[in-house]
Amino acid sequence: MELPFIMIGGVLIGGGLGYLADRALHTSPTFTLIGGLLGFAGGIFDIIKRLLKQEKQDNGHGGR
């Protein structure tokens, strides 16, 4: 249930930081896009990590 929030949070945080960098450096929308993509990649990485951890735990408990 938390996986969609991880994904959305990563994009929002990355995009938000990029937006702030764009405002400071007057480079809109360069850093917003880069930050959003990095947030997306970070969200995917975290989801995969959590799913692999969950799979490992399930296999260790009698195959449940």
Secondary structure, DSSP 8 states (H G I E B T S, - for coil): --HHHHHHHHHHHHHHHHHHHHHHHT-TTHHHHHHHHHHHHHHHHHHHHHHHHHHHHHHHTTT-
